[in-house]
């Protein structure tokens, strides 16, 4: 969510203003410290102007580098 929010040039404070959620709550959601309910997910997506599924799209993990001996 953090990367998506930043690509939209939206600060956490702006997202708080748009959603009405607490700043600490937004931070904890972005850090993956808490789960949130679907109504919050829909509200965040609406405020960021993206479809809900974009909040569940994660970057491909980088392959582990092989050590050469």
VEXKE-311385 format. One record per residue (C-alpha): residue in three letters; x, y, z. Coordinates in steps of 0.2 Angstrom, whole numbers, padded with zeros to 4 digits, always signed. Example, Ala and Ser with C-alpha at 12.3 -4.5 7.8 and 13.67 -1.06 7.14 Angstrom:
residues 2
ALA+0062-0022+0039;SER+0068-0005+0036;
***
This chain:
residues 69
UNK+0000+0000+0000;UNK+0014+0012+0004;UNK+0022+0011-0013;UNK+0005+0013-0022;UNK+0001+0028-0010;UNK+0018+0036-0015;UNK+0016+0033-0033;UNK-0001+0043-0032;UNK+0009+0057-0023;UNK-0002+0055-0007;UNK+0005+0058+0010;UNK-0001+0047+0025;UNK-0008+0063+0032;UNK-0018+0066+0016;UNK-0024+0048+0016;UNK-0029+0051+0035;UNK-0039+0066+0029;UNK-0048+0057+0015;UNK-0052+0041+0024;UNK-0055+0048+0042;UNK-0044+0034+0049;UNK-0031+0037+0062;UNK-0013+0041+0056;UNK-0006+0027+0067;UNK-0018+0015+0059;UNK-0013+0019+0042;UNK+0005+0017+0047;UNK+0002+0000+0055;UNK-0008-0006+0039;UNK+0006+0000+0028;UNK+0019-0010+0039;UNK+0009-0025+0039;UNK+0007-0025+0058;UNK-0012-0026+0057;UNK-0025-0033+0046;UNK-0040-0022+0041;UNK-0057-0026+0037;UNK-0064-0025+0019;UNK-0074-0009+0021;UNK-0057+0000+0026;UNK-0049-0008+0010;UNK-0063-0002-0001;UNK-0061+0016+0007;UNK-0042+0016+0005;UNK-0044+0011-0013;UNK-0057+0024-0017;UNK-0047+0037-0009;UNK-0031+0032-0019;UNK-0042+0031-0035;UNK-0037+0013-0039;UNK-0047-0003-0040;UNK-0047-0014-0024;UNK-0036-0028-0032;UNK-0021-0016-0034;UNK-0020-0016-0015;UNK-0017-0034-0016;UNK-0004-0034-0030;UNK+0013-0037-0023;UNK+0030-0035-0033;UNK+0038-0051-0039;UNK+0051-0057-0026;UNK+0069-0055-0032;UNK+0078-0072-0035;UNK+0091-0076-0022;UNK+0108-0074-0029;UNK+0119-0090-0030;UNK+0135-0090-0022;UNK+0150-0096-0033;UNK+0164-0105-0024;
***
